[in-house]
Amino acid sequence: DPGLQLMEVAIFVPDISVYKPAIDSVFNRRPRRLPYNLVDSRADIESVYGQAVLAILNLAGGRFSRKEVFDLILNPCFMDRWQIRFEDAAAWAEWAEALNIFHSFDASERAKRGYPLSDAYTWKQGLQRLRLSRVLSAPDELHKDDGRGQGVVSFEERIPFEGVHAGDTERMETFSMAMECLHRAVTTIADLRASGSEWAERFLRVCDELLSVPSRLKGESAVKASLFAAFEDLKMSDRLPGAGSGEAGLDIGLIREFVTSNLASISGGYGDYLTEGITIS
């Protein structure tokens, strides 16, 4: 029917959470995206801000692995806060892979997890090699090395990085600053055992430091406001007998469950109901 408008089409599904991946795949497929609006969803499924908050908690409780880091970097709320595009994130991913960055920020974090005291495969060694490429020339042919590092241009056993986009100073600077800030932020909550009031103060500060809601995603502001209000309610847990810091304090595992539970109770959606493209309900 050539006269049929997209807003006159509706799709009904029995469970939004089950169909969500298929909906994303079909309607957001480049180069021909189809405008749509989606209702009856939950913030833990639909909200990109909610996903970003959970990604921060996964980072703080995890190994600071490359996958955990880029799960957050590729979130629209992180990209908006740091004013980066998908091309920048793709370049950062290429650098991380070429620099053999796998997990842990530095040698001390590796050692805590039972690895040898070395910063091999960590973010610190990768970022240092990347920054060295601005002041030292990378060796032309590493295979001429005699096996002892002789003849290879280095600084304190760091070989300058040479790879795609390595000459992009602004992109490199943003990457370094974002990773340093990200690590510093999650470190403040990683091993925290504290009262509900302290968790509310620290965690919400971390969220504001790392994330911002893109102007095009109007509904995410409501999710953020609801989540922040839930943390205000968390302060009431301090009134319970024996609550407080130390062993009686809340840890990151409990906070992750608290956030997940609250996101599941917040209604989510996409687009403007009945007026923005095909309606999915």
KOLBA-900144 format. One record per atom (N, C-alpha, C): residue in three letters; x, y, z. Coordinates in steps of 0.2 Angstrom, whole numbers, m for minus. Layout:
BEGIN
<pt ala,<X,Y,Z>>
...
end
This chain:
BEGIN
<pt asp,<4,m6,0>>
<pt asp,<0,0,0>>
<pt asp,<4,6,0>>
<pt pro,<5,9,m6>>
<pt pro,<10,15,m6>>
<pt pro,<8,21,m2>>
<pt gly,<1,21,0>>
<pt gly,<m1,27,4>>
<pt gly,<0,26,12>>
<pt leu,<2,20,13>>
<pt leu,<3,18,21>>
<pt leu,<9,22,24>>
<pt gln,<8,25,29>>
<pt gln,<13,29,33>>
<pt gln,<16,24,38>>
<pt leu,<22,25,40>>
<pt leu,<26,21,45>>
<pt leu,<22,21,51>>
<pt met,<19,27,53>>
<pt met,<16,28,60>>
<pt met,<9,24,60>>
<pt glu,<7,21,54>>
<pt glu,<1,18,54>>
<pt glu,<2,10,54>>
<pt val,<8,8,56>>
<pt val,<10,1,56>>
<pt val,<12,0,63>>
<pt ala,<9,m6,66>>
<pt ala,<11,m8,73>>
<pt ala,<13,m15,73>>
<pt ile,<18,m17,77>>
<pt ile,<20,m24,78>>
<pt ile,<19,m26,85>>
<pt phe,<16,m31,86>>
<pt phe,<15,m34,93>>
<pt phe,<19,m40,94>>
<pt val,<22,m40,100>>
<pt val,<26,m46,102>>
<pt val,<24,m48,109>>
<pt pro,<25,m54,111>>
<pt pro,<23,m57,118>>
<pt pro,<28,m55,123>>
<pt asp,<34,m53,121>>
<pt asp,<39,m52,127>>
<pt asp,<45,m47,123>>
<pt ile,<45,m41,125>>
<pt ile,<49,m36,122>>
<pt ile,<57,m39,123>>
<pt ser,<58,m41,129>>
<pt ser,<65,m43,131>>
<pt ser,<68,m48,126>>
<pt val,<63,m53,124>>
<pt val,<65,m59,120>>
<pt val,<67,m56,113>>
<pt tyr,<62,m51,111>>
<pt tyr,<63,m49,104>>
<pt tyr,<67,m43,103>>
<pt lys,<70,m40,108>>
<pt lys,<74,m34,108>>
<pt lys,<80,m35,103>>
<pt pro,<84,m40,103>>
<pt pro,<90,m41,99>>
<pt pro,<88,m41,92>>
<pt ala,<82,m44,90>>
<pt ala,<80,m44,83>>
<pt ala,<77,m38,81>>
<pt ile,<74,m34,85>>
<pt ile,<71,m27,84>>
<pt ile,<77,m23,82>>
<pt asp,<82,m23,86>>
<pt asp,<88,m19,85>>
<pt asp,<92,m21,78>>
<pt ser,<92,m27,77>>
<pt ser,<96,m29,71>>
<pt ser,<92,m27,65>>
<pt val,<85,m28,65>>
<pt val,<81,m26,59>>
<pt val,<80,m19,58>>
<pt phe,<78,m15,63>>
<pt phe,<77,m8,62>>
<pt phe,<83,m3,62>>
<pt asn,<88,m5,65>>
<pt asn,<94,m1,66>>
<pt asn,<99,m3,61>>
<pt arg,<98,m7,56>>
<pt arg,<103,m10,51>>
<pt arg,<105,m4,46>>
<pt arg,<111,m3,46>>
<pt arg,<113,2,41>>
<pt arg,<113,m1,34>>
<pt pro,<113,3,28>>
<pt pro,<112,10,28>>
<pt pro,<105,13,28>>
<pt arg,<100,8,29>>
<pt arg,<93,10,28>>
<pt arg,<90,9,35>>
<pt arg,<90,13,40>>
<pt arg,<87,13,46>>
<pt arg,<80,14,46>>
<pt leu,<76,11,49>>
<pt leu,<68,12,49>>
<pt leu,<66,15,56>>
<pt pro,<63,21,56>>
<pt pro,<61,24,62>>
<pt pro,<56,20,65>>
<pt tyr,<56,20,72>>
<pt tyr,<51,16,76>>
<pt tyr,<51,19,83>>
<pt asn,<46,17,86>>
<pt asn,<45,18,93>>
<pt asn,<43,12,97>>
<pt leu,<46,11,103>>
<pt leu,<45,5,107>>
<pt leu,<43,6,114>>
<pt val,<37,3,116>>
<pt val,<35,4,123>>
<pt val,<35,m3,126>>
<pt asp,<33,m3,133>>
<pt asp,<32,m9,137>>
<pt asp,<39,m12,138>>
<pt ser,<44,m8,138>>
<pt ser,<51,m11,139>>
<pt ser,<53,m9,146>>
<pt arg,<59,m11,148>>
<pt arg,<62,m10,155>>
<pt arg,<68,m6,154>>
<pt ala,<70,m2,159>>
<pt ala,<77,1,158>>
<pt ala,<83,m3,158>>
<pt asp,<82,m9,161>>
<pt asp,<88,m14,161>>
<pt asp,<89,m17,154>>
<pt ile,<84,m17,150>>
<pt ile,<85,m19,143>>
<pt ile,<86,m14,138>>
<pt glu,<82,m8,139>>
<pt glu,<82,m3,134>>
<pt glu,<87,3,135>>
<pt ser,<88,5,141>>
<pt ser,<91,11,143>>
<pt ser,<99,10,142>>
<pt val,<101,15,137>>
<pt val,<109,15,136>>
<pt val,<112,18,143>>
<pt tyr,<109,22,146>>
<pt tyr,<112,25,152>>
<pt tyr,<112,20,158>>
<pt gly,<107,16,158>>
<pt gly,<107,10,163>>
<pt gly,<112,5,161>>
<pt gln,<113,4,155>>
<pt gln,<119,m1,153>>
<pt gln,<125,2,154>>
<pt ala,<126,8,154>>
<pt ala,<133,12,155>>
<pt ala,<134,11,163>>
<pt val,<129,12,167>>
<pt val,<130,12,174>>
<pt val,<132,5,176>>
<pt leu,<129,0,173>>
<pt leu,<131,m7,174>>
<pt leu,<138,m9,172>>
<pt ala,<140,m6,166>>
<pt ala,<146,m7,164>>
<pt ala,<152,m4,168>>
<pt ile,<150,1,171>>
<pt ile,<155,4,176>>
<pt ile,<156,0,182>>
<pt leu,<150,m3,185>>
<pt leu,<150,m8,190>>
<pt leu,<154,m14,188>>
<pt asn,<153,m17,182>>
<pt asn,<157,m23,180>>
<pt asn,<164,m21,179>>
<pt leu,<166,m15,177>>
<pt leu,<173,m13,177>>
<pt leu,<176,m13,184>>
<pt ala,<173,m10,189>>
<pt ala,<175,m10,196>>
<pt ala,<176,m16,199>>
<pt gly,<171,m21,197>>
<pt gly,<172,m28,200>>
<pt gly,<175,m33,196>>
<pt gly,<178,m31,190>>
<pt gly,<181,m36,186>>
<pt gly,<189,m35,186>>
<pt arg,<191,m37,180>>
<pt arg,<199,m36,179>>
<pt arg,<201,m30,175>>
<pt phe,<197,m26,174>>
<pt phe,<198,m20,169>>
<pt phe,<201,m22,163>>
<pt ser,<197,m27,160>>
<pt ser,<199,m31,154>>
<pt ser,<197,m26,148>>
<pt arg,<200,m28,142>>
<pt arg,<199,m24,136>>
<pt arg,<192,m24,134>>
<pt lys,<189,m30,135>>
<pt lys,<181,m31,133>>
<pt lys,<177,m26,138>>
<pt glu,<179,m27,145>>
<pt glu,<175,m23,150>>
<pt glu,<175,m15,148>>
<pt val,<181,m13,146>>
<pt val,<183,m6,145>>
<pt val,<179,m4,139>>
<pt phe,<179,m8,133>>
<pt phe,<176,m6,127>>
<pt phe,<168,m7,127>>
<pt asp,<166,m11,132>>
<pt asp,<158,m11,133>>
<pt asp,<156,m4,135>>
<pt leu,<160,m1,139>>
<pt leu,<158,6,142>>
<pt leu,<160,11,136>>
<pt ile,<166,11,133>>
<pt ile,<167,16,129>>
<pt ile,<162,16,123>>
<pt leu,<160,11,121>>
<pt leu,<155,11,115>>
<pt leu,<148,13,117>>
<pt asn,<147,14,123>>
<pt asn,<140,17,125>>
<pt asn,<139,24,123>>
<pt pro,<134,26,121>>
<pt pro,<132,33,119>>
<pt pro,<133,38,124>>
<pt cys,<132,36,130>>
<pt cys,<133,41,136>>
<pt cys,<140,42,137>>
<pt phe,<144,37,137>>
<pt phe,<151,38,138>>
<pt phe,<154,42,132>>
<pt met,<152,41,126>>
<pt met,<154,44,120>>
<pt met,<152,51,120>>
<pt asp,<146,53,122>>
<pt asp,<144,60,123>>
<pt asp,<148,64,128>>
<pt arg,<150,60,134>>
<pt arg,<153,64,139>>
<pt arg,<160,66,137>>
<pt trp,<164,61,133>>
<pt trp,<170,63,130>>
<pt trp,<171,65,123>>
<pt gln,<165,67,120>>
<pt gln,<164,70,114>>
<pt gln,<168,66,108>>
<pt ile,<167,59,108>>
<pt ile,<171,55,103>>
<pt ile,<165,52,99>>
<pt arg,<168,50,93>>
<pt arg,<164,47,88>>
<pt arg,<165,39,87>>
<pt phe,<161,36,83>>
<pt phe,<163,29,82>>
<pt phe,<169,28,79>>
<pt glu,<171,32,75>>
<pt glu,<178,31,72>>
<pt glu,<184,32,77>>
<pt asp,<183,36,82>>
<pt asp,<188,37,87>>
<pt asp,<188,30,91>>
<pt ala,<182,28,93>>
<pt ala,<182,22,97>>
<pt ala,<185,16,93>>
<pt ala,<184,16,87>>
<pt ala,<187,10,83>>
<pt ala,<194,11,83>>
<pt ala,<197,17,82>>
<pt ala,<204,18,82>>
<pt ala,<207,16,89>>
<pt trp,<204,18,94>>
<pt trp,<206,16,101>>
<pt trp,<206,8,102>>
<pt ala,<201,5,99>>
<pt ala,<201,m2,99>>
<pt ala,<207,m5,95>>
<pt glu,<209,m2,90>>
<pt glu,<214,m5,86>>
<pt glu,<221,m4,89>>
<pt trp,<221,2,93>>
<pt trp,<227,3,97>>
<pt trp,<228,m2,102>>
<pt ala,<223,m3,106>>
<pt ala,<223,m8,112>>
<pt ala,<225,m15,110>>
<pt glu,<222,m17,104>>
<pt glu,<224,m24,101>>
<pt glu,<231,m24,99>>
<pt ala,<233,m19,95>>
<pt ala,<240,m19,93>>
<pt ala,<245,m18,99>>
<pt leu,<243,m15,104>>
<pt leu,<248,m14,110>>
<pt leu,<248,m20,115>>
<pt asn,<244,m25,113>>
<pt asn,<244,m31,117>>
<pt asn,<241,m29,124>>
<pt ile,<236,m25,124>>
<pt ile,<233,m23,131>>
<pt ile,<227,m29,132>>
<pt phe,<228,m32,138>>
<pt phe,<223,m37,139>>
<pt phe,<219,m36,145>>
<pt his,<222,m35,151>>
<pt his,<218,m33,157>>
<pt his,<223,m30,162>>
<pt ser,<220,m28,168>>
<pt ser,<223,m24,173>>
<pt ser,<226,m18,171>>
<pt phe,<226,m13,175>>
<pt phe,<229,m6,173>>
<pt phe,<236,m6,174>>
<pt asp,<239,m9,179>>
<pt asp,<246,m9,180>>
<pt asp,<249,m15,183>>
<pt ala,<255,m15,185>>
<pt ala,<258,m21,188>>
<pt ala,<255,m23,195>>
<pt ser,<254,m18,199>>
<pt ser,<251,m20,206>>
<pt ser,<245,m23,205>>
<pt glu,<240,m21,200>>
<pt glu,<234,m24,200>>
<pt glu,<235,m31,197>>
<pt arg,<239,m32,193>>
<pt arg,<241,m39,190>>
<pt arg,<243,m44,196>>
<pt ala,<247,m41,200>>
<pt ala,<250,m45,206>>
<pt ala,<244,m47,211>>
<pt lys,<239,m42,212>>
<pt lys,<234,m44,216>>
<pt lys,<230,m50,214>>
<pt arg,<230,m51,207>>
<pt arg,<226,m56,204>>
<pt arg,<230,m63,204>>
<pt gly,<236,m63,206>>
<pt gly,<240,m69,206>>
<pt gly,<245,m69,200>>
<pt tyr,<245,m64,196>>
<pt tyr,<250,m64,191>>
<pt tyr,<257,m62,193>>
<pt pro,<262,m63,189>>
<pt pro,<269,m61,191>>
<pt pro,<269,m53,191>>
<pt leu,<273,m50,195>>
<pt leu,<274,m43,196>>
<pt leu,<277,m40,190>>
<pt ser,<273,m39,185>>
<pt ser,<275,m36,178>>
<pt ser,<269,m32,175>>
<pt asp,<271,m27,172>>
<pt asp,<265,m23,168>>
<pt asp,<264,m25,161>>
<pt ala,<267,m31,159>>
<pt ala,<266,m34,153>>
<pt ala,<258,m35,152>>
<pt tyr,<256,m33,146>>
<pt tyr,<249,m33,144>>
<pt tyr,<244,m29,148>>
<pt thr,<247,m24,151>>
<pt thr,<242,m20,155>>
<pt thr,<241,m13,151>>
<pt trp,<236,m9,154>>
<pt trp,<234,m3,150>>
<pt trp,<240,2,151>>
<pt lys,<243,2,157>>
<pt lys,<249,7,158>>
<pt lys,<254,6,153>>
<pt gln,<257,0,152>>
<pt gln,<262,m1,147>>
<pt gln,<260,1,140>>
<pt gly,<254,0,138>>
<pt gly,<251,2,132>>
<pt gly,<251,9,131>>
<pt leu,<248,13,136>>
<pt leu,<247,20,135>>
<pt leu,<254,23,135>>
<pt gln,<259,21,139>>
<pt gln,<266,24,139>>
<pt gln,<269,23,132>>
<pt arg,<268,17,129>>
<pt arg,<271,16,122>>
<pt arg,<268,21,117>>
<pt leu,<261,22,118>>
<pt leu,<258,26,114>>
<pt leu,<260,33,114>>
<pt arg,<261,35,120>>
<pt arg,<263,42,121>>
<pt arg,<270,43,119>>
<pt leu,<274,38,120>>
<pt leu,<281,38,118>>
<pt leu,<282,40,110>>
<pt ser,<277,37,106>>
<pt ser,<277,38,99>>
<pt ser,<277,45,97>>
<pt arg,<275,50,102>>
<pt arg,<275,57,100>>
<pt arg,<282,60,101>>
<pt val,<287,57,104>>
<pt val,<294,60,106>>
<pt val,<299,56,103>>
<pt leu,<298,49,102>>
<pt leu,<303,45,99>>
<pt leu,<301,41,93>>
<pt ser,<305,40,88>>
<pt ser,<304,36,82>>
<pt ser,<304,29,84>>
<pt ala,<299,25,81>>
<pt ala,<298,18,82>>
<pt ala,<304,15,78>>
<pt pro,<306,9,79>>
<pt pro,<311,6,75>>
<pt pro,<308,4,69>>
<pt asp,<312,4,63>>
<pt asp,<310,2,57>>
<pt asp,<309,m5,56>>
<pt glu,<314,m9,58>>
<pt glu,<314,m16,58>>
<pt glu,<316,m20,64>>
<pt leu,<311,m22,68>>
<pt leu,<312,m25,74>>
<pt leu,<316,m31,74>>
<pt his,<315,m35,68>>
<pt his,<318,m41,67>>
<pt his,<326,m41,67>>
<pt lys,<329,m35,67>>
<pt lys,<336,m34,67>>
<pt lys,<339,m34,74>>
<pt asp,<334,m34,79>>
<pt asp,<336,m34,86>>
<pt asp,<340,m40,87>>
<pt asp,<345,m40,91>>
<pt asp,<349,m46,93>>
<pt asp,<346,m50,98>>
<pt gly,<340,m48,101>>
<pt gly,<337,m53,106>>
<pt gly,<338,m50,113>>
<pt arg,<343,m45,114>>
<pt arg,<344,m42,120>>
<pt arg,<341,m35,121>>
<pt gly,<338,m33,115>>
<pt gly,<335,m26,115>>
<pt gly,<341,m21,113>>
<pt gln,<346,m23,110>>
<pt gln,<352,m19,108>>
<pt gln,<350,m16,101>>
<pt gly,<350,m10,100>>
<pt gly,<349,m7,93>>
<pt gly,<342,m5,92>>
<pt val,<337,m6,97>>
<pt val,<330,m4,97>>
<pt val,<329,2,101>>
<pt val,<326,7,97>>
<pt val,<325,13,101>>
<pt val,<320,12,106>>
<pt ser,<322,14,112>>
<pt ser,<317,13,118>>
<pt ser,<318,18,123>>
<pt phe,<314,18,128>>
<pt phe,<315,22,134>>
<pt phe,<312,18,140>>
<pt glu,<317,17,144>>
<pt glu,<316,12,150>>
<pt glu,<312,6,148>>
<pt glu,<315,3,143>>
<pt glu,<313,m4,140>>
<pt glu,<306,m3,137>>
<pt arg,<303,3,135>>
<pt arg,<297,4,132>>
<pt arg,<299,6,125>>
<pt ile,<296,2,120>>
<pt ile,<297,3,113>>
<pt ile,<291,7,110>>
<pt pro,<293,13,107>>
<pt pro,<287,18,105>>
<pt pro,<283,14,100>>
<pt phe,<276,15,100>>
<pt phe,<271,12,96>>
<pt phe,<271,15,89>>
<pt glu,<271,11,84>>
<pt glu,<270,13,77>>
<pt glu,<264,9,74>>
<pt gly,<259,13,73>>
<pt gly,<253,9,70>>
<pt gly,<248,14,67>>
<pt val,<242,12,65>>
<pt val,<237,16,62>>
<pt val,<235,21,66>>
<pt his,<234,27,64>>
<pt his,<232,33,67>>
<pt his,<237,36,73>>
<pt ala,<243,33,73>>
<pt ala,<247,34,79>>
<pt ala,<250,42,78>>
<pt gly,<249,45,73>>
<pt gly,<251,52,72>>
<pt gly,<245,57,74>>
<pt asp,<239,54,76>>
<pt asp,<234,58,78>>
<pt asp,<234,60,85>>
<pt thr,<237,66,86>>
<pt thr,<239,68,93>>
<pt thr,<233,69,97>>
<pt glu,<228,73,95>>
<pt glu,<222,74,98>>
<pt glu,<218,68,100>>
<pt arg,<218,63,96>>
<pt arg,<214,57,97>>
<pt arg,<218,53,103>>
<pt met,<225,53,102>>
<pt met,<229,50,107>>
<pt met,<228,53,114>>
<pt glu,<228,59,114>>
<pt glu,<227,63,121>>
<pt glu,<221,61,124>>
<pt thr,<215,62,120>>
<pt thr,<209,60,123>>
<pt thr,<208,53,125>>
<pt phe,<211,48,122>>
<pt phe,<211,41,124>>
<pt phe,<215,40,130>>
<pt ser,<221,44,131>>
<pt ser,<225,43,137>>
<pt ser,<221,46,143>>
<pt met,<218,52,142>>
<pt met,<215,55,147>>
<pt met,<209,51,150>>
<pt ala,<205,49,145>>
<pt ala,<199,45,146>>
<pt ala,<201,39,150>>
<pt met,<206,35,148>>
<pt met,<208,29,152>>
<pt met,<210,30,159>>
<pt glu,<214,36,160>>
<pt glu,<217,37,166>>
<pt glu,<211,39,171>>
<pt cys,<206,43,168>>
<pt cys,<201,45,172>>
<pt cys,<196,39,174>>
<pt leu,<195,35,169>>
<pt leu,<191,29,170>>
<pt leu,<194,25,176>>
<pt his,<200,23,175>>
<pt his,<203,19,180>>
<pt his,<203,22,187>>
<pt arg,<204,29,187>>
<pt arg,<204,32,194>>
<pt arg,<197,32,197>>
<pt ala,<192,33,193>>
<pt ala,<185,33,195>>
<pt ala,<183,26,198>>
<pt val,<184,21,194>>
<pt val,<182,14,196>>
<pt val,<186,12,202>>
<pt thr,<192,14,203>>
<pt thr,<196,12,209>>
<pt thr,<193,15,215>>
<pt thr,<190,20,215>>
<pt thr,<187,23,221>>
<pt thr,<181,19,224>>
<pt ile,<178,15,220>>
<pt ile,<173,11,222>>
<pt ile,<174,3,222>>
<pt ala,<180,1,219>>
<pt ala,<181,m6,218>>
<pt ala,<181,m10,224>>
<pt asp,<184,m8,229>>
<pt asp,<185,m12,236>>
<pt asp,<181,m8,241>>
<pt leu,<176,m4,240>>
<pt leu,<173,0,245>>
<pt leu,<168,m4,249>>
<pt arg,<168,m3,255>>
<pt arg,<163,m6,260>>
<pt arg,<161,0,264>>
<pt ala,<155,2,263>>
<pt ala,<153,9,266>>
<pt ala,<145,9,267>>
<pt ser,<143,14,270>>
<pt ser,<136,15,271>>
<pt ser,<133,17,265>>
<pt gly,<126,17,265>>
<pt gly,<122,19,259>>
<pt gly,<123,26,257>>
<pt ser,<124,30,262>>
<pt ser,<125,37,261>>
<pt ser,<132,39,257>>
<pt glu,<137,35,259>>
<pt glu,<143,36,256>>
<pt glu,<143,33,249>>
<pt trp,<140,27,248>>
<pt trp,<139,24,241>>
<pt trp,<136,29,237>>
<pt ala,<130,32,239>>
<pt ala,<126,37,235>>
<pt ala,<131,42,233>>
<pt glu,<135,45,237>>
<pt glu,<139,51,236>>
<pt glu,<144,49,231>>
<pt arg,<148,44,232>>
<pt arg,<154,42,228>>
<pt arg,<152,39,221>>
<pt phe,<147,35,221>>
<pt phe,<145,32,215>>
<pt phe,<141,37,210>>
<pt leu,<137,41,212>>
<pt leu,<134,46,208>>
<pt leu,<139,51,205>>
<pt arg,<144,52,209>>
<pt arg,<150,57,207>>
<pt arg,<154,53,201>>
<pt val,<155,47,202>>
<pt val,<158,43,197>>
<pt val,<154,43,190>>
<pt cys,<147,42,191>>
<pt cys,<143,42,185>>
<pt cys,<143,49,182>>
<pt asp,<143,54,185>>
<pt asp,<143,61,182>>
<pt asp,<150,63,179>>
<pt glu,<155,60,182>>
<pt glu,<162,61,179>>
<pt glu,<163,57,173>>
<pt leu,<160,51,172>>
<pt leu,<161,47,166>>
<pt leu,<155,47,161>>
<pt leu,<149,49,163>>
<pt leu,<144,49,158>>
<pt leu,<140,55,157>>
<pt ser,<137,56,152>>
<pt ser,<132,62,151>>
<pt ser,<127,59,146>>
<pt val,<120,62,147>>
<pt val,<115,60,142>>
<pt val,<115,64,136>>
<pt pro,<115,60,130>>
<pt pro,<115,64,124>>
<pt pro,<108,67,123>>
<pt ser,<109,73,120>>
<pt ser,<102,77,119>>
<pt ser,<97,74,115>>
<pt arg,<99,69,110>>
<pt arg,<95,66,106>>
<pt arg,<91,60,109>>
<pt leu,<93,58,115>>
<pt leu,<90,53,119>>
<pt leu,<87,56,125>>
<pt lys,<81,59,124>>
<pt lys,<78,62,129>>
<pt lys,<75,58,135>>
<pt gly,<73,52,133>>
<pt gly,<70,47,138>>
<pt gly,<76,45,143>>
<pt glu,<82,46,142>>
<pt glu,<87,43,146>>
<pt glu,<88,48,152>>
<pt ser,<86,54,152>>
<pt ser,<86,59,157>>
<pt ser,<82,56,163>>
<pt ala,<76,53,161>>
<pt ala,<71,51,166>>
<pt ala,<74,45,169>>
<pt val,<77,40,165>>
<pt val,<80,34,168>>
<pt val,<86,37,173>>
<pt lys,<90,41,171>>
<pt lys,<95,44,176>>
<pt lys,<92,47,182>>
<pt ala,<87,51,182>>
<pt ala,<84,54,187>>
<pt ala,<81,49,192>>
<pt ser,<78,43,189>>
<pt ser,<75,38,193>>
<pt ser,<80,34,197>>
<pt leu,<86,33,194>>
<pt leu,<91,29,197>>
<pt leu,<94,33,202>>
<pt phe,<95,40,201>>
<pt phe,<98,44,206>>
<pt phe,<93,45,212>>
<pt ala,<87,45,211>>
<pt ala,<82,45,217>>
<pt ala,<82,38,221>>
<pt ala,<83,33,217>>
<pt ala,<84,26,221>>
<pt ala,<90,26,225>>
<pt phe,<95,30,223>>
<pt phe,<101,30,228>>
<pt phe,<100,34,234>>
<pt glu,<96,39,233>>
<pt glu,<93,43,239>>
<pt glu,<90,39,244>>
<pt asp,<86,34,241>>
<pt asp,<82,29,245>>
<pt asp,<87,25,249>>
<pt leu,<93,23,246>>
<pt leu,<97,19,248>>
<pt leu,<100,21,255>>
<pt lys,<100,28,256>>
<pt lys,<103,31,262>>
<pt lys,<99,28,268>>
<pt met,<92,26,267>>
<pt met,<88,24,273>>
<pt met,<91,17,276>>
<pt ser,<95,14,272>>
<pt ser,<98,8,275>>
<pt ser,<103,9,280>>
<pt asp,<105,15,281>>
<pt asp,<110,17,286>>
<pt asp,<106,17,293>>
<pt arg,<99,17,293>>
<pt arg,<96,17,299>>
<pt arg,<95,10,302>>
<pt leu,<97,5,298>>
<pt leu,<96,m2,301>>
<pt leu,<101,m3,306>>
<pt pro,<100,m8,311>>
<pt pro,<104,m9,316>>
<pt pro,<111,m12,314>>
<pt gly,<116,m10,316>>
<pt gly,<123,m12,314>>
<pt gly,<125,m10,307>>
<pt ala,<121,m6,304>>
<pt ala,<123,m3,297>>
<pt ala,<129,2,298>>
<pt gly,<133,2,292>>
<pt gly,<139,7,293>>
<pt gly,<144,5,288>>
<pt ser,<150,7,290>>
<pt ser,<156,5,286>>
<pt ser,<159,m2,289>>
<pt gly,<165,m3,286>>
<pt gly,<168,m10,289>>
<pt gly,<165,m16,286>>
<pt glu,<165,m21,290>>
<pt glu,<162,m27,288>>
<pt glu,<154,m27,287>>
<pt ala,<151,m22,291>>
<pt ala,<144,m21,290>>
<pt ala,<142,m17,284>>
<pt gly,<147,m14,281>>
<pt gly,<145,m9,275>>
<pt gly,<143,m13,269>>
<pt leu,<141,m9,264>>
<pt leu,<138,m12,258>>
<pt leu,<144,m13,253>>
<pt asp,<145,m18,249>>
<pt asp,<150,m19,245>>
<pt asp,<148,m18,238>>
<pt ile,<152,m19,233>>
<pt ile,<150,m18,226>>
<pt ile,<146,m23,223>>
<pt gly,<146,m29,226>>
<pt gly,<141,m34,224>>
<pt gly,<134,m33,225>>
<pt leu,<133,m30,231>>
<pt leu,<126,m28,234>>
<pt leu,<124,m22,229>>
<pt ile,<128,m17,228>>
<pt ile,<127,m11,224>>
<pt ile,<125,m13,217>>
<pt arg,<128,m18,214>>
<pt arg,<126,m20,207>>
<pt arg,<119,m23,207>>
<pt glu,<118,m27,212>>
<pt glu,<111,m30,213>>
<pt glu,<106,m25,214>>
<pt phe,<108,m20,218>>
<pt phe,<103,m14,219>>
<pt phe,<101,m11,213>>
<pt val,<107,m9,209>>
<pt val,<106,m5,203>>
<pt val,<102,m9,198>>
<pt thr,<103,m16,197>>
<pt thr,<100,m20,192>>
<pt thr,<93,m21,194>>
<pt ser,<91,m21,200>>
<pt ser,<84,m22,203>>
<pt ser,<80,m16,201>>
<pt asn,<83,m10,202>>
<pt asn,<80,m4,201>>
<pt asn,<79,m2,194>>
<pt leu,<84,m4,190>>
<pt leu,<83,m3,182>>
<pt leu,<77,m7,180>>
<pt ala,<77,m13,183>>
<pt ala,<71,m18,180>>
<pt ala,<64,m15,182>>
<pt ser,<64,m11,187>>
<pt ser,<58,m8,189>>
<pt ser,<56,m1,186>>
<pt ile,<61,1,182>>
<pt ile,<60,8,178>>
<pt ile,<57,6,171>>
<pt ser,<52,9,169>>
<pt ser,<49,8,163>>
<pt ser,<54,11,157>>
<pt gly,<55,8,152>>
<pt gly,<59,10,147>>
<pt gly,<56,11,140>>
<pt gly,<58,14,135>>
<pt gly,<55,14,129>>
<pt gly,<60,18,124>>
<pt tyr,<58,18,118>>
<pt tyr,<62,21,113>>
<pt tyr,<57,25,108>>
<pt gly,<59,32,107>>
<pt gly,<55,36,102>>
<pt gly,<49,38,105>>
<pt asp,<45,42,101>>
<pt asp,<39,45,104>>
<pt asp,<33,40,101>>
<pt tyr,<29,38,106>>
<pt tyr,<24,33,105>>
<pt tyr,<19,35,100>>
<pt leu,<17,31,95>>
<pt leu,<12,32,90>>
<pt leu,<14,37,85>>
<pt thr,<19,41,86>>
<pt thr,<20,47,81>>
<pt thr,<27,46,78>>
<pt glu,<32,42,80>>
<pt glu,<38,42,77>>
<pt glu,<39,35,74>>
<pt gly,<37,34,68>>
<pt gly,<39,28,64>>
<pt gly,<34,22,67>>
<pt ile,<36,16,65>>
<pt ile,<33,10,67>>
<pt ile,<32,9,74>>
<pt thr,<26,7,77>>
<pt thr,<25,6,84>>
<pt thr,<26,m1,86>>
<pt ile,<31,m3,90>>
<pt ile,<32,m9,93>>
<pt ile,<30,m10,100>>
<pt ser,<25,m14,102>>
<pt ser,<22,m15,108>>
<pt ser,<21,m22,110>>
end
